[in-house]
């Protein structure tokens, strides 16, 4: 069974022959150990791409007809791997999720700046960045084909089928990406729900605690940590997974 933060801290303190605690805030040392666990947790997430950190999600709609092709990444999502949109039409309402192609912002702007604003199927909206409005052209006669981002949180598309919707709809999006990881300094917080990752975290934090607080090494903990790292790397996915080319959009949407 996966361990809570207080259970991990208690086990590490016991290994260090330190005082027993009932909460991570009971002593200065227990708080120090809890902080070490947090640091080890963040190190693991940085070092190893865990499949449990990824999820399907929907984009947030602007809900504003003045910004019909602008959407945003939910706060609990760190980055986007891919976006699909349900490209239904007036004539064909059959569900048809199709991939939307990512374009770097320079290429996206080059494309939309090539639109003729006098054409009946071209409209414009103001994208606001740092309090300044920038006009962005978009098509109104087709479903979106391309998207970009100017700030890693807003997502701007090239088109909307205005005969169907006044704004791009959250319910018509299907996205895949990495969840934002939040470590909570509370007794009941469970860093990892899977035992193999919980074991990796415990041994990593234990080795760090001995090094930082006791100024000594714990060979057993370090050996167990190395063994857990190798095992986690080789068996982290429960199902086969081949990353397609669009998974390699470097850092798109990633919080810094």
C-alpha positions as CSV (number, residue, x, y, z in Angstrom):
1,X,0.0,0.0,0.0
2,X,1.4,3.5,-0.9
3,X,2.7,5.5,2.0
4,X,1.6,8.9,3.2
5,X,4.1,11.6,3.9
6,X,3.9,11.1,7.7
7,X,4.6,7.4,7.2
8,X,7.6,8.0,5.1
9,X,8.9,10.6,7.5
10,X,8.4,8.3,10.5
11,X,10.2,5.4,8.8
12,X,13.2,7.7,7.9
13,X,13.3,9.1,11.4
14,X,13.3,5.6,12.8
15,X,16.1,4.5,10.6
16,X,18.1,7.6,11.8
17,X,17.3,6.7,15.5
18,X,15.6,10.0,15.9
19,X,12.6,11.0,18.1
20,X,9.2,9.5,17.2
21,X,6.6,12.0,15.8
22,X,2.9,11.9,15.1
23,X,3.0,14.8,12.6
24,X,5.6,16.2,10.2
25,X,5.4,19.5,12.1
26,X,6.1,18.0,15.5
27,X,9.9,18.7,15.5
28,X,12.4,20.7,13.5
29,X,14.0,17.5,12.3
30,X,10.6,16.0,11.1
31,X,10.0,19.1,9.0
32,X,13.5,18.8,7.6
33,X,12.9,15.2,6.6
34,X,9.5,16.2,5.1
35,X,11.3,18.8,3.0
36,X,13.9,16.3,1.9
37,X,11.0,13.9,0.8
38,X,9.6,16.8,-1.2
39,X,12.9,17.5,-2.9
40,X,13.4,13.8,-3.7
41,X,9.8,13.7,-5.1
42,X,10.6,16.7,-7.4
43,X,13.9,15.1,-8.5
44,X,12.1,11.9,-9.4
45,X,9.6,13.7,-11.5
46,X,12.3,15.7,-13.3
47,X,14.5,12.6,-13.9
48,X,11.8,10.1,-14.9
49,X,8.9,10.6,-17.1
50,X,6.2,8.7,-15.2
51,X,3.1,7.6,-17.3
52,X,0.9,8.2,-14.3
53,X,1.6,12.0,-14.6
54,X,-0.2,12.1,-18.0
55,X,-3.9,12.4,-18.7
56,X,-6.6,13.1,-21.2
57,X,-8.2,16.6,-20.7
58,X,-10.2,19.3,-22.4
59,X,-9.2,22.9,-23.1
60,X,-11.1,25.7,-21.5
61,X,-13.2,27.7,-23.9
62,X,-13.0,31.5,-23.9
63,X,-16.8,31.7,-23.8
64,X,-16.4,35.1,-25.4
65,X,-17.7,35.6,-29.0
66,X,-15.2,38.4,-29.2
67,X,-12.4,35.8,-28.9
68,X,-13.9,32.8,-30.8
69,X,-10.7,31.0,-31.7
70,X,-8.9,31.4,-28.3
71,X,-8.9,28.7,-25.7
72,X,-6.7,28.0,-22.6
73,X,-4.9,25.2,-20.9
74,X,-6.5,24.2,-17.6
75,X,-4.5,25.1,-14.5
76,X,-3.9,21.5,-13.5
77,X,-2.1,20.7,-16.8
78,X,1.6,21.3,-17.3
79,X,2.0,20.8,-21.0
80,X,0.2,19.5,-24.1
81,X,1.2,16.5,-26.1
82,X,-1.6,16.7,-28.7
83,X,-5.0,18.3,-29.4
84,X,-7.9,16.8,-31.3
85,X,-11.1,18.6,-32.2
86,X,-14.6,17.2,-33.0
87,X,-15.0,18.6,-36.6
88,X,-18.7,18.3,-37.0
89,X,-20.5,20.4,-39.6
90,X,-24.0,21.6,-40.2
91,X,-24.6,18.8,-42.6
92,X,-22.6,16.1,-40.8
93,X,-23.0,15.9,-37.1
94,X,-21.3,12.5,-36.7
95,X,-18.5,12.6,-34.1
96,X,-15.2,13.0,-35.9
97,X,-12.2,14.0,-33.7
98,X,-9.3,15.0,-35.9
99,X,-5.8,16.0,-34.9
100,X,-5.0,19.8,-34.9
101,X,-1.5,20.5,-36.1
102,X,0.8,22.6,-33.9
103,X,2.6,25.5,-35.6
104,X,5.4,27.6,-33.9
105,X,4.0,31.1,-33.4
106,X,6.2,32.6,-36.2
107,X,4.8,30.1,-38.7
108,X,1.3,30.5,-37.4
109,X,1.4,34.3,-37.8
110,X,3.0,34.0,-41.2
111,X,0.0,31.9,-42.3
112,X,-2.8,34.0,-40.8
113,X,-1.1,37.2,-42.0
114,X,-1.5,35.8,-45.5
115,X,-5.3,35.8,-45.2
116,X,-7.1,38.5,-47.1
117,X,-9.1,40.5,-44.5
118,X,-11.5,41.6,-47.3
119,X,-12.7,38.1,-47.9
120,X,-16.1,37.1,-46.5
121,X,-14.7,34.0,-44.8
122,X,-12.0,36.0,-42.9
123,X,-12.5,37.7,-39.5
124,X,-10.3,39.3,-36.9
125,X,-10.1,39.2,-33.1
126,X,-7.9,41.0,-30.6
127,X,-5.4,38.8,-28.7
128,X,-4.4,40.6,-25.5
129,X,-0.9,40.2,-24.2
130,X,0.6,42.3,-21.4
131,X,-2.3,44.7,-21.8
132,X,-1.7,45.2,-25.5
133,X,-4.2,44.1,-28.2
134,X,-2.9,42.4,-31.3
135,X,-5.3,41.7,-34.2
136,X,-5.3,38.0,-35.3
137,X,-7.0,36.9,-38.5
138,X,-8.9,33.6,-38.7
139,X,-11.2,31.7,-41.1
140,X,-14.9,31.4,-40.3
141,X,-15.8,28.7,-42.9
142,X,-14.0,25.6,-41.6
143,X,-13.1,23.8,-38.4
144,X,-9.7,24.5,-36.9
145,X,-6.7,22.9,-38.6
146,X,-3.7,24.6,-36.8
147,X,-3.0,26.0,-33.3
148,X,-0.2,27.9,-31.5
149,X,0.5,29.6,-28.2
150,X,2.1,33.0,-27.5
151,X,2.4,32.5,-23.7
152,X,2.3,28.7,-23.1
153,X,-1.2,29.0,-21.5
154,X,-3.5,30.5,-24.1
155,X,-4.1,28.4,-27.2
156,X,-5.0,30.2,-30.5
157,X,-6.5,28.4,-33.5
158,X,-6.7,29.4,-37.1
159,X,-10.4,28.8,-37.8
160,X,-13.9,28.2,-36.5
161,X,-17.0,27.0,-38.4
162,X,-19.1,29.9,-37.4
163,X,-22.3,28.3,-38.8
164,X,-22.0,25.7,-36.0
165,X,-20.5,27.6,-33.0
166,X,-19.8,31.2,-32.0
167,X,-16.7,30.1,-30.0
168,X,-14.6,27.0,-30.1
169,X,-16.1,24.5,-27.6
170,X,-14.4,22.8,-24.7
171,X,-16.7,19.8,-25.2
172,X,-15.3,19.3,-28.7
173,X,-11.7,19.1,-27.6
174,X,-9.8,16.0,-26.6
175,X,-6.2,16.6,-25.5
176,X,-3.4,14.6,-23.9
177,X,-0.7,16.0,-21.7
178,X,1.2,16.1,-18.4
179,X,-0.6,17.0,-15.2
180,X,0.8,19.6,-12.9
181,X,2.4,17.9,-9.9
182,X,1.7,19.5,-6.5
183,X,3.5,18.3,-3.4
184,X,1.4,19.0,-0.3
185,X,3.2,19.3,3.0
186,X,0.5,17.5,5.0
187,X,0.5,14.3,7.0
188,X,-2.1,12.6,4.8
189,X,-0.6,13.5,1.4
190,X,0.3,10.4,-0.7
191,X,3.2,11.4,-3.1
192,X,2.8,8.3,-5.3
193,X,-0.2,5.9,-5.5
194,X,1.8,3.1,-6.9
195,X,4.1,1.1,-4.6
196,X,7.1,0.9,-6.9
197,X,7.3,4.7,-7.1
198,X,6.6,5.1,-3.3
199,X,9.5,2.7,-2.6
200,X,11.8,4.6,-5.0
201,X,10.9,7.9,-3.2
202,X,11.4,6.4,0.3
203,X,14.9,5.1,-0.5
204,X,15.9,8.2,-2.3
205,X,14.8,10.5,0.6
206,X,16.3,8.2,3.2
207,X,19.7,8.3,1.5
208,X,19.4,12.1,1.2
209,X,18.4,12.5,4.9
210,X,21.4,10.5,6.1
211,X,23.7,12.6,3.9
212,X,22.2,16.0,4.8
213,X,21.1,15.6,8.4
214,X,23.5,12.9,9.7
215,X,26.5,13.9,7.5
216,X,26.9,10.2,6.7
217,X,26.0,7.7,4.0
218,X,23.6,4.9,4.3
219,X,24.9,2.2,1.9
220,X,21.8,0.1,2.2
221,X,19.5,3.0,1.3
222,X,21.7,4.1,-1.5
223,X,21.8,0.6,-2.9
224,X,18.0,0.2,-2.6
225,X,17.5,3.6,-4.3
226,X,19.7,2.6,-7.3
227,X,17.9,-0.7,-7.6
228,X,14.5,1.1,-7.5
229,X,15.6,3.6,-10.1
230,X,16.6,0.9,-12.5
231,X,13.4,-1.1,-11.9
232,X,11.2,2.0,-12.3
233,X,12.9,3.0,-15.6
234,X,12.4,-0.5,-17.0
235,X,8.9,-1.2,-15.9
236,X,7.2,2.2,-15.5
237,X,4.6,1.6,-18.3
238,X,1.9,-1.0,-17.8
239,X,1.1,-1.0,-21.6
240,X,3.3,-0.6,-24.7
241,X,3.7,3.0,-25.8
242,X,5.3,4.5,-28.9
243,X,5.6,8.2,-28.8
244,X,4.5,9.7,-32.1
245,X,6.3,12.6,-33.7
246,X,4.0,15.2,-32.4
247,X,4.9,14.2,-28.8
248,X,8.3,15.9,-29.3
249,X,7.1,19.5,-29.3
250,X,9.8,20.7,-27.1
251,X,8.5,22.1,-23.8
252,X,5.2,23.2,-25.3
253,X,2.9,24.4,-22.5
254,X,5.4,23.5,-19.9
255,X,5.5,25.6,-16.8
256,X,8.8,27.1,-15.7
